[in-house]
Amino acid sequence: MAEIILNVDVRENTGTGGARAARRTGAVPGILYGGGKAPVAISVNEKDFRKNLYTGKLLGHLVTLKYGKESQPVIAKDVQFDPVSDRPLHFDLMRVDAKQTIKIEVAVHFINEDQCKAFRQGGSLEIVRHSVEILVRADHIPEDLVVDLANHKMGDTIRWSDVKVPGDVEPTITDRDFVIASIKTSSAAKAADEIEEAIAEEAAEAEAAAVEAGDVPATEQGDGEEGEVSAEDGEKTED
């Protein structure tokens, strides 16, 4: 993964007023915290911030923060957006050691759905966890956690043990093989099955009623009567 670099400026004015002033100059305000040091108010050029943000590799990944000639590794922990314009309004960065083991949420990505027969049979994927909190070295954070659906069947429950992860990645949940997703029959497929079952039941009931009423095919009745007449004729012939 290409290294992401954020060139930041330190903001002298903090609080709501300072954040608004930064936005008016075309910057996104943020806070740098952690590492046993006091929080620092910072800002990043909005165009540069958007460019890095929309790669999908900024949030939750190791980033190099640069201030003048100084640089340090950080994790982008959170970004707040305007609910109307979707403009980034604020961000949080956490100081880390690149070799430090940290807790972080990583998204789950499902692949090869088109190669899974269950979905062609009307199955649907019900996702329980869209992301999982893991323990991993800051410089080894995976971009996503991959689940291959190709060989799964209808009714399968997909658990943590089904996720493809590097050897140094561990979940923070350790007391069970927890559920990630499941493949279930969709409501449309269930409705079609119920209709087929109802039709089959009605056909079976109609056939049973016909047998009970003695309504058997005419050819069978004819064969039986003809056999009785032949027997009687045979007795008359002997007389």
Secondary structure, 3 states (H helix, E strand, C coil): CCCCEEEEEECCCCHHHHHHHHHHCCEEEEEEECCCCCCEEEEEEHHHHHHHHCCCCCECCEEEEEECCEEEEEEEEEEEECCCCCCEEEEEEEECCCCCEEEEEEEEEEECHHHCHHHHCCEEEEECCCEEEEEEEHHHCCCCEEEECCCCCCCCEEEHHHCECCCCCEECCCCCCCEEEEEEECHHHHHHHHHHHHHHHHHHHHHHHHHHCCCCCHHHHHHHHHHHHHHHHHHHHHC
